[in-house]
């Protein structure tokens, strides 16, 4: 479609040529913060620190996953306990009815 608009703009004889607009929006990122060369670190140290950062991130993700699993297990346990308590209370009412009959 852009080629067609460009063609119309170039081949148009009207003094007011069509304005060509584009809906393409590109994100603009600022420059990364770079340390001065006199404060640089050795590549081996950088790689070590990067691997430590990755391990810490993975550890945090694992902690979140374990917390979520624990929460789900506690929810399931509480459902099971509530269900068991309901059954026990139903049995208590049946037991009291049976004793009342005798």
Secondary structure, 3 states (H helix, E strand, C coil): CHHHHHHHHHHCCCCCCCCCCCCCCCCCCCCCCCCCHHHCCCHHHHHHHHHHHHHHHHHHHHHHHHHHHHHHHHHHHHHHHHHHHHHHHHHHHHHHHHHHHC
